[in-house]
Every structure is written in structure tokens, then in C-alpha cells.
């Protein structure tokens, strides 16, 4: 019987979240009106807009697809009730803890940088925990009095998990829409729902991070979640993704070049038909890039790399910690004007070192482990290391 462990999914998960850390670090330095963030360096440049745009279009789609893959593996050995309980514990506890302990430095820095919050972190925390009102635009989430910032992903993933569990009896009766797709059909058909959602919903729902009203992103991310579940261990589809990997990558790069030219060359206001065409190209690019990533991962990453067990455990705490570290370090360094090379290097080195050091502490303190999504040590050692983006391993 073949092993059910998929090292390539483990590796892709670690790589995807590593890219997320780099992406948020780069948000400090990418210039342009459309690239605002919680704090910006004085050394911004528009030169990195293109690579940022290339990654921005599919980075979260990949993460939610891997989430669905994890669910496929987990549900083979877990009853649905226990599955929901496990996921709720592993997602909601770090979300709540992160919002009240890890994240507050972010709205504080943003508010001070905007000139709408007075300096003094302790005084800020007293107001923040007191659920006070804030000046308009003080920080992301000011209207609610608090924010989850980058931890929005945990709230969305929990919501999709519950929705999926409710739909599971129906989904198990329906045919797998990806199972028989081959060649060009595999490269085109899954992109059609994504393009349809974009055309119908994006004009009406901005990317605000508002869980209740974020229906465009819900339609796309939940579809990706389902794609991951349908992919599962369907070896025929995975073999086809591996076979198509070069074609998908070349097509994605070519299409992105044309898409980027449209974005940067065309005026902001274009006709509805032209805008629809650009959105369709964008969704084809996203799906082709994901096909290339999955295909290359299946071909070259399905092996027991020595770093995978450590990376699987590190992903969740690093994800929870990284943005607060980036923002806190930048808050100290940006006013010092240490230079356009030294400052980015120090922010990145400090973030990586901080994540590594804090992870080393977290993994050794039993009470901290669940707060950062790390399994109990005994359970972690006993279960398989295939983990979802939320830190839930098969057999956990």
C-alpha cells in the first residue's frame, strides 16, 4: 500500500508561508498609491511593484488550496464532529490570543505613524482593551475598536471549515469535477468559476477584510479550498499536473506579461468589456500559476527533506508572529534613516531571528504551544507530519 504522506504538500505549505513573510516585508518598501500598508519606509520604490503584483495574484489562493488538501487527508481518519472540534481549537484559540496579545503593536504603530494615536504603548493598550472609540482611519479596523490584521486568514479558514462540514454530505455524493480533466481542459475549466465570480462580484465587494461582507473573496477562496479537497490523492490529476507543469509555467509567465502591460499601460478608467477581458486574463494567470506550482512540487518536492519536520511545526507560530515583528522593528528603524540597503536587511534579519527565537521558546513551553497552533508534544510526535496551513496534522 503506497504511503499516504505527501512531502510535496508539506514543502509547498512551508514555502507558501515563507513567501508570505517576504511579501509582508516587501510591503514596507513597495511604492505607489495602491500599495499602502500599516507603516511605510522612507526608502520605497515602485521598481518592485511588478514582482509583488505577480505574487499577489495567487499567493492566498495557493494557501487556501493547500488548506483544502489538508482537509482531504484529515477526514480520512477523523469523524466530522471531532474534525470540527479540532479545527475550531486549532484556529480560534490562536486567533483570539493573537488578536489580543500579538497583533496590538500593529494598530499602535499604524496609529502613531498616521498621527492619530498618541505615543505610549501602555496607554494605547489600556484604550485598546477597553474597547474605546478611535479617530477615523487611525488603523485598520478602527471602527470596531480592535483588529485581527494578518490573522484574518484564520477567521476565514474556520468559516470555510464549518461551511464545508455542513456541505460534506452533499459534496460526497457529487462527482469530482477535477477528476477527469486532462490537458487543456485542466488548464481552462477550473479557471471559469474564478473568472465568473470576479466578473459578477468584484465590482460590488471591495477587499476590506470584513468577514461578513467579503463575498468576492469568499467565492474565490472557498472555491480554492474545494479544489484542494477534490485534488486530494487523485493520482491521475496529480500526474497530469506534473506533465503540464512546463506548459502551465510558460503560459502563466507569458500571460502575466500581457496582463501587467494592460495594468500599467491602460488608463485607470477603461470600458466594461475591456475590464472584463483583463479580469478573465488575471484568473487564467492565477490558475495556470497554481498548476505550475503544484506540478513542479509534485515532481521535485515529494521526498522526505530533513528540514520538513521542523518547518511543519514552525509555520504556524512564524505566521502568527512575523507581521508584528516586521512592523515593530520597522517602527524603530525607519526614523533612524540607516540607508536603503541596511534598513531592509535589518528588518528582515530581525524578523527571521525573532521568529526563530520565539518559536524555540514556544515549542518548549507546553502552555504556549496551543496558543500558537503547535500541537501537544506527545501528539505531535505520534502523528504524521503532513500538516495544513493551520497546523492541523493528519491523525492529530
VOKOLKE-542866 format. One record per residue (C-alpha): residue number from 1; x negated, y negated, z negated; residue in one letter. Coordinates in steps of 0.5 Angstrom, whole numbers. Layout:
REM residues N
<r resi="NUM" X="X" Y="Y" Z="Z" resn="A"/>
...
REM end
This chain:
REM residues 396
<r resi="1" X="0" Y="0" Z="0" resn="X"/>
<r resi="2" X="-3" Y="-7" Z="2" resn="X"/>
<r resi="3" X="-5" Y="-12" Z="-3" resn="X"/>
<r resi="4" X="1" Y="-17" Z="-5" resn="X"/>
<r resi="5" X="-5" Y="-22" Z="-7" resn="X"/>
<r resi="6" X="-5" Y="-28" Z="-1" resn="X"/>
<r resi="7" X="-12" Y="-31" Z="-3" resn="X"/>
<r resi="8" X="-11" Y="-36" Z="3" resn="X"/>
<r resi="9" X="-5" Y="-39" Z="0" resn="X"/>
<r resi="10" X="-9" Y="-40" Z="-7" resn="X"/>
<r resi="11" X="-14" Y="-43" Z="-3" resn="X"/>
<r resi="12" X="-9" Y="-48" Z="1" resn="X"/>
<r resi="13" X="-6" Y="-50" Z="-5" resn="X"/>
<r resi="14" X="-12" Y="-52" Z="-8" resn="X"/>
<r resi="15" X="-15" Y="-55" Z="-2" resn="X"/>
<r resi="16" X="-8" Y="-59" Z="-1" resn="X"/>
<r resi="17" X="-8" Y="-62" Z="-8" resn="X"/>
<r resi="18" X="-16" Y="-63" Z="-7" resn="X"/>
<r resi="19" X="-14" Y="-68" Z="-1" resn="X"/>
<r resi="20" X="-8" Y="-71" Z="-6" resn="X"/>
<r resi="21" X="-13" Y="-73" Z="-10" resn="X"/>
<r resi="22" X="-18" Y="-76" Z="-5" resn="X"/>
<r resi="23" X="-11" Y="-79" Z="-2" resn="X"/>
<r resi="24" X="-10" Y="-83" Z="-8" resn="X"/>
<r resi="25" X="-17" Y="-85" Z="-9" resn="X"/>
<r resi="26" X="-17" Y="-88" Z="-2" resn="X"/>
<r resi="27" X="-10" Y="-92" Z="-3" resn="X"/>
<r resi="28" X="-15" Y="-96" Z="-7" resn="X"/>
<r resi="29" X="-18" Y="-98" Z="-1" resn="X"/>
<r resi="30" X="-14" Y="-98" Z="5" resn="X"/>
<r resi="31" X="-12" Y="-105" Z="7" resn="X"/>
<r resi="32" X="-5" Y="-107" Z="10" resn="X"/>
<r resi="33" X="2" Y="-110" Z="9" resn="X"/>
<r resi="34" X="4" Y="-103" Z="9" resn="X"/>
<r resi="35" X="-1" Y="-100" Z="4" resn="X"/>
<r resi="36" X="1" Y="-103" Z="-3" resn="X"/>
<r resi="37" X="-1" Y="-99" Z="-9" resn="X"/>
<r resi="38" X="-1" Y="-100" Z="-16" resn="X"/>
<r resi="39" X="-8" Y="-103" Z="-16" resn="X"/>
<r resi="40" X="-12" Y="-105" Z="-10" resn="X"/>
<r resi="41" X="-19" Y="-106" Z="-10" resn="X"/>
<r resi="42" X="-22" Y="-113" Z="-7" resn="X"/>
<r resi="43" X="-26" Y="-108" Z="-2" resn="X"/>
<r resi="44" X="-20" Y="-106" Z="2" resn="X"/>
<r resi="45" X="-21" Y="-104" Z="9" resn="X"/>
<r resi="46" X="-16" Y="-103" Z="15" resn="X"/>
<r resi="47" X="-21" Y="-98" Z="18" resn="X"/>
<r resi="48" X="-19" Y="-92" Z="14" resn="X"/>
<r resi="49" X="-11" Y="-93" Z="16" resn="X"/>
<r resi="50" X="-12" Y="-88" Z="22" resn="X"/>
<r resi="51" X="-14" Y="-82" Z="18" resn="X"/>
<r resi="52" X="-10" Y="-84" Z="12" resn="X"/>
<r resi="53" X="-4" Y="-84" Z="17" resn="X"/>
<r resi="54" X="-6" Y="-77" Z="20" resn="X"/>
<r resi="55" X="-6" Y="-74" Z="13" resn="X"/>
<r resi="56" X="0" Y="-78" Z="10" resn="X"/>
<r resi="57" X="5" Y="-75" Z="15" resn="X"/>
<r resi="58" X="4" Y="-68" Z="13" resn="X"/>
<r resi="59" X="1" Y="-67" Z="6" resn="X"/>
<r resi="60" X="7" Y="-67" Z="2" resn="X"/>
<r resi="61" X="11" Y="-62" Z="7" resn="X"/>
<r resi="62" X="5" Y="-57" Z="6" resn="X"/>
<r resi="63" X="5" Y="-58" Z="-1" resn="X"/>
<r resi="64" X="13" Y="-56" Z="-1" resn="X"/>
<r resi="65" X="12" Y="-51" Z="4" resn="X"/>
<r resi="66" X="7" Y="-47" Z="-1" resn="X"/>
<r resi="67" X="12" Y="-48" Z="-7" resn="X"/>
<r resi="68" X="17" Y="-44" Z="-3" resn="X"/>
<r resi="69" X="12" Y="-39" Z="-1" resn="X"/>
<r resi="70" X="10" Y="-38" Z="-9" resn="X"/>
<r resi="71" X="18" Y="-37" Z="-10" resn="X"/>
<r resi="72" X="18" Y="-31" Z="-5" resn="X"/>
<r resi="73" X="12" Y="-28" Z="-9" resn="X"/>
<r resi="74" X="15" Y="-29" Z="-16" resn="X"/>
<r resi="75" X="22" Y="-27" Z="-14" resn="X"/>
<r resi="76" X="20" Y="-20" Z="-12" resn="X"/>
<r resi="77" X="18" Y="-18" Z="-19" resn="X"/>
<r resi="78" X="23" Y="-23" Z="-23" resn="X"/>
<r resi="79" X="30" Y="-24" Z="-24" resn="X"/>
<r resi="80" X="33" Y="-30" Z="-22" resn="X"/>
<r resi="81" X="35" Y="-32" Z="-30" resn="X"/>
<r resi="82" X="28" Y="-31" Z="-32" resn="X"/>
<r resi="83" X="26" Y="-35" Z="-26" resn="X"/>
<r resi="84" X="30" Y="-41" Z="-27" resn="X"/>
<r resi="85" X="28" Y="-41" Z="-34" resn="X"/>
<r resi="86" X="20" Y="-40" Z="-33" resn="X"/>
<r resi="87" X="20" Y="-45" Z="-27" resn="X"/>
<r resi="88" X="24" Y="-50" Z="-32" resn="X"/>
<r resi="89" X="19" Y="-49" Z="-37" resn="X"/>
<r resi="90" X="13" Y="-50" Z="-33" resn="X"/>
<r resi="91" X="16" Y="-56" Z="-29" resn="X"/>
<r resi="92" X="20" Y="-60" Z="-34" resn="X"/>
<r resi="93" X="15" Y="-60" Z="-40" resn="X"/>
<r resi="94" X="9" Y="-62" Z="-36" resn="X"/>
<r resi="95" X="14" Y="-68" Z="-33" resn="X"/>
<r resi="96" X="16" Y="-70" Z="-40" resn="X"/>
<r resi="97" X="10" Y="-70" Z="-43" resn="X"/>
<r resi="98" X="6" Y="-73" Z="-37" resn="X"/>
<r resi="99" X="11" Y="-79" Z="-37" resn="X"/>
<r resi="100" X="10" Y="-81" Z="-44" resn="X"/>
<r resi="101" X="3" Y="-79" Z="-45" resn="X"/>
<r resi="102" X="-1" Y="-79" Z="-39" resn="X"/>
<r resi="103" X="3" Y="-84" Z="-34" resn="X"/>
<r resi="104" X="4" Y="-90" Z="-38" resn="X"/>
<r resi="105" X="-3" Y="-93" Z="-37" resn="X"/>
<r resi="106" X="-1" Y="-94" Z="-29" resn="X"/>
<r resi="107" X="5" Y="-98" Z="-30" resn="X"/>
<r resi="108" X="1" Y="-102" Z="-35" resn="X"/>
<r resi="109" X="-5" Y="-103" Z="-30" resn="X"/>
<r resi="110" X="0" Y="-105" Z="-25" resn="X"/>
<r resi="111" X="4" Y="-110" Z="-29" resn="X"/>
<r resi="112" X="-3" Y="-113" Z="-31" resn="X"/>
<r resi="113" X="-5" Y="-114" Z="-24" resn="X"/>
<r resi="114" X="1" Y="-117" Z="-22" resn="X"/>
<r resi="115" X="1" Y="-122" Z="-27" resn="X"/>
<r resi="116" X="8" Y="-120" Z="-30" resn="X"/>
<r resi="117" X="5" Y="-116" Z="-36" resn="X"/>
<r resi="118" X="1" Y="-119" Z="-42" resn="X"/>
<r resi="119" X="-6" Y="-115" Z="-43" resn="X"/>
<r resi="120" X="-6" Y="-111" Z="-49" resn="X"/>
<r resi="121" X="-4" Y="-103" Z="-48" resn="X"/>
<r resi="122" X="-2" Y="-102" Z="-55" resn="X"/>
<r resi="123" X="3" Y="-108" Z="-55" resn="X"/>
<r resi="124" X="5" Y="-105" Z="-48" resn="X"/>
<r resi="125" X="6" Y="-98" Z="-51" resn="X"/>
<r resi="126" X="11" Y="-101" Z="-56" resn="X"/>
<r resi="127" X="15" Y="-104" Z="-51" resn="X"/>
<r resi="128" X="15" Y="-98" Z="-46" resn="X"/>
<r resi="129" X="17" Y="-93" Z="-51" resn="X"/>
<r resi="130" X="22" Y="-98" Z="-54" resn="X"/>
<r resi="131" X="26" Y="-98" Z="-47" resn="X"/>
<r resi="132" X="25" Y="-105" Z="-46" resn="X"/>
<r resi="133" X="27" Y="-109" Z="-40" resn="X"/>
<r resi="134" X="21" Y="-112" Z="-36" resn="X"/>
<r resi="135" X="21" Y="-117" Z="-31" resn="X"/>
<r resi="136" X="23" Y="-115" Z="-24" resn="X"/>
<r resi="137" X="17" Y="-112" Z="-20" resn="X"/>
<r resi="138" X="13" Y="-111" Z="-26" resn="X"/>
<r resi="139" X="11" Y="-104" Z="-24" resn="X"/>
<r resi="140" X="14" Y="-98" Z="-20" resn="X"/>
<r resi="141" X="21" Y="-96" Z="-24" resn="X"/>
<r resi="142" X="21" Y="-103" Z="-28" resn="X"/>
<r resi="143" X="29" Y="-103" Z="-27" resn="X"/>
<r resi="144" X="29" Y="-96" Z="-31" resn="X"/>
<r resi="145" X="24" Y="-98" Z="-36" resn="X"/>
<r resi="146" X="19" Y="-93" Z="-35" resn="X"/>
<r resi="147" X="17" Y="-89" Z="-29" resn="X"/>
<r resi="148" X="14" Y="-82" Z="-27" resn="X"/>
<r resi="149" X="10" Y="-85" Z="-21" resn="X"/>
<r resi="150" X="6" Y="-79" Z="-18" resn="X"/>
<r resi="151" X="9" Y="-74" Z="-22" resn="X"/>
<r resi="152" X="16" Y="-75" Z="-18" resn="X"/>
<r resi="153" X="14" Y="-68" Z="-15" resn="X"/>
<r resi="154" X="15" Y="-64" Z="-21" resn="X"/>
<r resi="155" X="22" Y="-67" Z="-22" resn="X"/>
<r resi="156" X="24" Y="-66" Z="-14" resn="X"/>
<r resi="157" X="21" Y="-59" Z="-14" resn="X"/>
<r resi="158" X="25" Y="-57" Z="-20" resn="X"/>
<r resi="159" X="31" Y="-60" Z="-17" resn="X"/>
<r resi="160" X="30" Y="-55" Z="-11" resn="X"/>
<r resi="161" X="28" Y="-49" Z="-15" resn="X"/>
<r resi="162" X="35" Y="-50" Z="-18" resn="X"/>
<r resi="163" X="39" Y="-51" Z="-12" resn="X"/>
<r resi="164" X="35" Y="-45" Z="-8" resn="X"/>
<r resi="165" X="37" Y="-41" Z="-14" resn="X"/>
<r resi="166" X="44" Y="-43" Z="-13" resn="X"/>
<r resi="167" X="44" Y="-41" Z="-6" resn="X"/>
<r resi="168" X="40" Y="-35" Z="-6" resn="X"/>
<r resi="169" X="46" Y="-30" Z="-6" resn="X"/>
<r resi="170" X="48" Y="-33" Z="1" resn="X"/>
<r resi="171" X="40" Y="-34" Z="3" resn="X"/>
<r resi="172" X="39" Y="-27" Z="2" resn="X"/>
<r resi="173" X="45" Y="-25" Z="7" resn="X"/>
<r resi="174" X="43" Y="-30" Z="12" resn="X"/>
<r resi="175" X="38" Y="-27" Z="18" resn="X"/>
<r resi="176" X="31" Y="-30" Z="17" resn="X"/>
<r resi="177" X="30" Y="-36" Z="22" resn="X"/>
<r resi="178" X="23" Y="-36" Z="23" resn="X"/>
<r resi="179" X="22" Y="-28" Z="23" resn="X"/>
<r resi="180" X="23" Y="-27" Z="31" resn="X"/>
<r resi="181" X="20" Y="-34" Z="33" resn="X"/>
<r resi="182" X="14" Y="-33" Z="38" resn="X"/>
<r resi="183" X="9" Y="-37" Z="42" resn="X"/>
<r resi="184" X="12" Y="-44" Z="44" resn="X"/>
<r resi="185" X="19" Y="-42" Z="40" resn="X"/>
<r resi="186" X="15" Y="-42" Z="34" resn="X"/>
<r resi="187" X="12" Y="-49" Z="35" resn="X"/>
<r resi="188" X="18" Y="-52" Z="37" resn="X"/>
<r resi="189" X="24" Y="-49" Z="34" resn="X"/>
<r resi="190" X="22" Y="-51" Z="26" resn="X"/>
<r resi="191" X="21" Y="-58" Z="28" resn="X"/>
<r resi="192" X="28" Y="-59" Z="31" resn="X"/>
<r resi="193" X="31" Y="-59" Z="24" resn="X"/>
<r resi="194" X="26" Y="-64" Z="21" resn="X"/>
<r resi="195" X="27" Y="-69" Z="27" resn="X"/>
<r resi="196" X="34" Y="-68" Z="27" resn="X"/>
<r resi="197" X="34" Y="-70" Z="19" resn="X"/>
<r resi="198" X="29" Y="-76" Z="21" resn="X"/>
<r resi="199" X="34" Y="-79" Z="26" resn="X"/>
<r resi="200" X="40" Y="-78" Z="22" resn="X"/>
<r resi="201" X="38" Y="-80" Z="15" resn="X"/>
<r resi="202" X="31" Y="-84" Z="15" resn="X"/>
<r resi="203" X="35" Y="-91" Z="18" resn="X"/>
<r resi="204" X="39" Y="-90" Z="12" resn="X"/>
<r resi="205" X="35" Y="-88" Z="6" resn="X"/>
<r resi="206" X="28" Y="-91" Z="4" resn="X"/>
<r resi="207" X="23" Y="-87" Z="1" resn="X"/>
<r resi="208" X="24" Y="-90" Z="-6" resn="X"/>
<r resi="209" X="22" Y="-84" Z="-10" resn="X"/>
<r resi="210" X="29" Y="-85" Z="-13" resn="X"/>
<r resi="211" X="31" Y="-77" Z="-14" resn="X"/>
<r resi="212" X="39" Y="-79" Z="-14" resn="X"/>
<r resi="213" X="39" Y="-83" Z="-7" resn="X"/>
<r resi="214" X="33" Y="-80" Z="-4" resn="X"/>
<r resi="215" X="37" Y="-76" Z="1" resn="X"/>
<r resi="216" X="32" Y="-76" Z="7" resn="X"/>
<r resi="217" X="26" Y="-74" Z="4" resn="X"/>
<r resi="218" X="30" Y="-68" Z="0" resn="X"/>
<r resi="219" X="33" Y="-66" Z="7" resn="X"/>
<r resi="220" X="25" Y="-65" Z="10" resn="X"/>
<r resi="221" X="22" Y="-63" Z="3" resn="X"/>
<r resi="222" X="28" Y="-58" Z="2" resn="X"/>
<r resi="223" X="27" Y="-55" Z="9" resn="X"/>
<r resi="224" X="20" Y="-54" Z="8" resn="X"/>
<r resi="225" X="21" Y="-51" Z="1" resn="X"/>
<r resi="226" X="26" Y="-46" Z="5" resn="X"/>
<r resi="227" X="21" Y="-45" Z="11" resn="X"/>
<r resi="228" X="16" Y="-43" Z="6" resn="X"/>
<r resi="229" X="20" Y="-38" Z="3" resn="X"/>
<r resi="230" X="22" Y="-35" Z="9" resn="X"/>
<r resi="231" X="15" Y="-34" Z="11" resn="X"/>
<r resi="232" X="14" Y="-30" Z="5" resn="X"/>
<r resi="233" X="10" Y="-24" Z="7" resn="X"/>
<r resi="234" X="13" Y="-23" Z="14" resn="X"/>
<r resi="235" X="6" Y="-21" Z="17" resn="X"/>
<r resi="236" X="9" Y="-22" Z="24" resn="X"/>
<r resi="237" X="10" Y="-29" Z="24" resn="X"/>
<r resi="238" X="3" Y="-30" Z="20" resn="X"/>
<r resi="239" X="-1" Y="-26" Z="25" resn="X"/>
<r resi="240" X="3" Y="-31" Z="31" resn="X"/>
<r resi="241" X="1" Y="-37" Z="27" resn="X"/>
<r resi="242" X="-6" Y="-34" Z="27" resn="X"/>
<r resi="243" X="-6" Y="-33" Z="34" resn="X"/>
<r resi="244" X="-3" Y="-40" Z="35" resn="X"/>
<r resi="245" X="-8" Y="-44" Z="31" resn="X"/>
<r resi="246" X="-12" Y="-47" Z="36" resn="X"/>
<r resi="247" X="-7" Y="-49" Z="41" resn="X"/>
<r resi="248" X="-3" Y="-52" Z="35" resn="X"/>
<r resi="249" X="-9" Y="-56" Z="32" resn="X"/>
<r resi="250" X="-11" Y="-58" Z="39" resn="X"/>
<r resi="251" X="-4" Y="-60" Z="41" resn="X"/>
<r resi="252" X="-3" Y="-64" Z="34" resn="X"/>
<r resi="253" X="-9" Y="-68" Z="35" resn="X"/>
<r resi="254" X="-7" Y="-70" Z="42" resn="X"/>
<r resi="255" X="0" Y="-72" Z="40" resn="X"/>
<r resi="256" X="-3" Y="-76" Z="34" resn="X"/>
<r resi="257" X="-7" Y="-80" Z="38" resn="X"/>
<r resi="258" X="-1" Y="-82" Z="42" resn="X"/>
<r resi="259" X="3" Y="-83" Z="36" resn="X"/>
<r resi="260" X="-2" Y="-87" Z="33" resn="X"/>
<r resi="261" X="-2" Y="-91" Z="39" resn="X"/>
<r resi="262" X="5" Y="-92" Z="39" resn="X"/>
<r resi="263" X="5" Y="-94" Z="32" resn="X"/>
<r resi="264" X="-1" Y="-99" Z="32" resn="X"/>
<r resi="265" X="1" Y="-102" Z="39" resn="X"/>
<r resi="266" X="8" Y="-103" Z="40" resn="X"/>
<r resi="267" X="11" Y="-108" Z="36" resn="X"/>
<r resi="268" X="15" Y="-107" Z="30" resn="X"/>
<r resi="269" X="22" Y="-108" Z="33" resn="X"/>
<r resi="270" X="23" Y="-103" Z="38" resn="X"/>
<r resi="271" X="29" Y="-100" Z="42" resn="X"/>
<r resi="272" X="33" Y="-95" Z="38" resn="X"/>
<r resi="273" X="32" Y="-90" Z="44" resn="X"/>
<r resi="274" X="24" Y="-91" Z="43" resn="X"/>
<r resi="275" X="24" Y="-91" Z="36" resn="X"/>
<r resi="276" X="28" Y="-84" Z="36" resn="X"/>
<r resi="277" X="22" Y="-82" Z="41" resn="X"/>
<r resi="278" X="17" Y="-84" Z="36" resn="X"/>
<r resi="279" X="20" Y="-80" Z="30" resn="X"/>
<r resi="280" X="21" Y="-74" Z="35" resn="X"/>
<r resi="281" X="14" Y="-74" Z="36" resn="X"/>
<r resi="282" X="12" Y="-75" Z="29" resn="X"/>
<r resi="283" X="16" Y="-69" Z="27" resn="X"/>
<r resi="284" X="13" Y="-65" Z="32" resn="X"/>
<r resi="285" X="6" Y="-67" Z="30" resn="X"/>
<r resi="286" X="8" Y="-65" Z="23" resn="X"/>
<r resi="287" X="10" Y="-58" Z="24" resn="X"/>
<r resi="288" X="4" Y="-57" Z="29" resn="X"/>
<r resi="289" X="-1" Y="-59" Z="24" resn="X"/>
<r resi="290" X="2" Y="-55" Z="19" resn="X"/>
<r resi="291" X="2" Y="-49" Z="24" resn="X"/>
<r resi="292" X="-5" Y="-50" Z="25" resn="X"/>
<r resi="293" X="-7" Y="-50" Z="17" resn="X"/>
<r resi="294" X="-3" Y="-44" Z="16" resn="X"/>
<r resi="295" X="-6" Y="-40" Z="22" resn="X"/>
<r resi="296" X="-13" Y="-42" Z="20" resn="X"/>
<r resi="297" X="-12" Y="-41" Z="13" resn="X"/>
<r resi="298" X="-9" Y="-34" Z="14" resn="X"/>
<r resi="299" X="-16" Y="-33" Z="19" resn="X"/>
<r resi="300" X="-21" Y="-35" Z="14" resn="X"/>
<r resi="301" X="-19" Y="-36" Z="7" resn="X"/>
<r resi="302" X="-16" Y="-29" Z="6" resn="X"/>
<r resi="303" X="-21" Y="-27" Z="1" resn="X"/>
<r resi="304" X="-23" Y="-27" Z="-6" resn="X"/>
<r resi="305" X="-27" Y="-33" Z="-6" resn="X"/>
<r resi="306" X="-31" Y="-34" Z="-13" resn="X"/>
<r resi="307" X="-28" Y="-41" Z="-14" resn="X"/>
<r resi="308" X="-21" Y="-39" Z="-13" resn="X"/>
<r resi="309" X="-19" Y="-36" Z="-21" resn="X"/>
<r resi="310" X="-22" Y="-43" Z="-24" resn="X"/>
<r resi="311" X="-19" Y="-47" Z="-18" resn="X"/>
<r resi="312" X="-12" Y="-44" Z="-19" resn="X"/>
<r resi="313" X="-12" Y="-46" Z="-27" resn="X"/>
<r resi="314" X="-15" Y="-53" Z="-25" resn="X"/>
<r resi="315" X="-10" Y="-55" Z="-20" resn="X"/>
<r resi="316" X="-4" Y="-57" Z="-25" resn="X"/>
<r resi="317" X="-8" Y="-61" Z="-30" resn="X"/>
<r resi="318" X="-12" Y="-64" Z="-25" resn="X"/>
<r resi="319" X="-6" Y="-66" Z="-21" resn="X"/>
<r resi="320" X="-3" Y="-69" Z="-28" resn="X"/>
<r resi="321" X="-9" Y="-73" Z="-30" resn="X"/>
<r resi="322" X="-12" Y="-75" Z="-23" resn="X"/>
<r resi="323" X="-8" Y="-81" Z="-22" resn="X"/>
<r resi="324" X="-8" Y="-84" Z="-29" resn="X"/>
<r resi="325" X="-16" Y="-83" Z="-29" resn="X"/>
<r resi="326" X="-16" Y="-87" Z="-22" resn="X"/>
<r resi="327" X="-12" Y="-93" Z="-24" resn="X"/>
<r resi="328" X="-16" Y="-93" Z="-31" resn="X"/>
<r resi="329" X="-23" Y="-93" Z="-28" resn="X"/>
<r resi="330" X="-21" Y="-98" Z="-22" resn="X"/>
<r resi="331" X="-18" Y="-103" Z="-27" resn="X"/>
<r resi="332" X="-25" Y="-103" Z="-31" resn="X"/>
<r resi="333" X="-29" Y="-103" Z="-25" resn="X"/>
<r resi="334" X="-25" Y="-108" Z="-20" resn="X"/>
<r resi="335" X="-26" Y="-114" Z="-24" resn="X"/>
<r resi="336" X="-34" Y="-113" Z="-24" resn="X"/>
<r resi="337" X="-35" Y="-113" Z="-17" resn="X"/>
<r resi="338" X="-40" Y="-108" Z="-16" resn="X"/>
<r resi="339" X="-40" Y="-107" Z="-9" resn="X"/>
<r resi="340" X="-36" Y="-104" Z="-3" resn="X"/>
<r resi="341" X="-40" Y="-97" Z="-4" resn="X"/>
<r resi="342" X="-42" Y="-97" Z="-11" resn="X"/>
<r resi="343" X="-35" Y="-98" Z="-14" resn="X"/>
<r resi="344" X="-31" Y="-93" Z="-9" resn="X"/>
<r resi="345" X="-37" Y="-88" Z="-11" resn="X"/>
<r resi="346" X="-36" Y="-89" Z="-19" resn="X"/>
<r resi="347" X="-28" Y="-89" Z="-19" resn="X"/>
<r resi="348" X="-29" Y="-82" Z="-15" resn="X"/>
<r resi="349" X="-34" Y="-79" Z="-19" resn="X"/>
<r resi="350" X="-31" Y="-82" Z="-26" resn="X"/>
<r resi="351" X="-24" Y="-79" Z="-24" resn="X"/>
<r resi="352" X="-27" Y="-72" Z="-22" resn="X"/>
<r resi="353" X="-31" Y="-72" Z="-28" resn="X"/>
<r resi="354" X="-26" Y="-74" Z="-32" resn="X"/>
<r resi="355" X="-21" Y="-69" Z="-30" resn="X"/>
<r resi="356" X="-26" Y="-63" Z="-31" resn="X"/>
<r resi="357" X="-28" Y="-65" Z="-38" resn="X"/>
<r resi="358" X="-21" Y="-66" Z="-40" resn="X"/>
<r resi="359" X="-19" Y="-59" Z="-36" resn="X"/>
<r resi="360" X="-25" Y="-56" Z="-40" resn="X"/>
<r resi="361" X="-21" Y="-58" Z="-47" resn="X"/>
<r resi="362" X="-14" Y="-57" Z="-45" resn="X"/>
<r resi="363" X="-16" Y="-50" Z="-43" resn="X"/>
<r resi="364" X="-19" Y="-48" Z="-50" resn="X"/>
<r resi="365" X="-13" Y="-51" Z="-54" resn="X"/>
<r resi="366" X="-7" Y="-47" Z="-54" resn="X"/>
<r resi="367" X="-2" Y="-52" Z="-56" resn="X"/>
<r resi="368" X="-5" Y="-57" Z="-50" resn="X"/>
<r resi="369" X="-4" Y="-51" Z="-44" resn="X"/>
<r resi="370" X="3" Y="-51" Z="-43" resn="X"/>
<r resi="371" X="3" Y="-59" Z="-43" resn="X"/>
<r resi="372" X="-1" Y="-59" Z="-37" resn="X"/>
<r resi="373" X="2" Y="-53" Z="-34" resn="X"/>
<r resi="374" X="-3" Y="-48" Z="-36" resn="X"/>
<r resi="375" X="-1" Y="-41" Z="-38" resn="X"/>
<r resi="376" X="-2" Y="-38" Z="-44" resn="X"/>
<r resi="377" X="-9" Y="-35" Z="-44" resn="X"/>
<r resi="378" X="-7" Y="-28" Z="-45" resn="X"/>
<r resi="379" X="-1" Y="-28" Z="-40" resn="X"/>
<r resi="380" X="-6" Y="-32" Z="-35" resn="X"/>
<r resi="381" X="-11" Y="-26" Z="-36" resn="X"/>
<r resi="382" X="-6" Y="-21" Z="-35" resn="X"/>
<r resi="383" X="-2" Y="-23" Z="-29" resn="X"/>
<r resi="384" X="-4" Y="-24" Z="-21" resn="X"/>
<r resi="385" X="-8" Y="-31" Z="-20" resn="X"/>
<r resi="386" X="-3" Y="-33" Z="-14" resn="X"/>
<r resi="387" X="0" Y="-39" Z="-16" resn="X"/>
<r resi="388" X="5" Y="-44" Z="-14" resn="X"/>
<r resi="389" X="3" Y="-51" Z="-14" resn="X"/>
<r resi="390" X="7" Y="-52" Z="-20" resn="X"/>
<r resi="391" X="2" Y="-47" Z="-24" resn="X"/>
<r resi="392" X="7" Y="-41" Z="-24" resn="X"/>
<r resi="393" X="4" Y="-35" Z="-22" resn="X"/>
<r resi="394" X="7" Y="-28" Z="-20" resn="X"/>
<r resi="395" X="8" Y="-24" Z="-26" resn="X"/>
<r resi="396" X="8" Y="-30" Z="-31" resn="X"/>
REM end
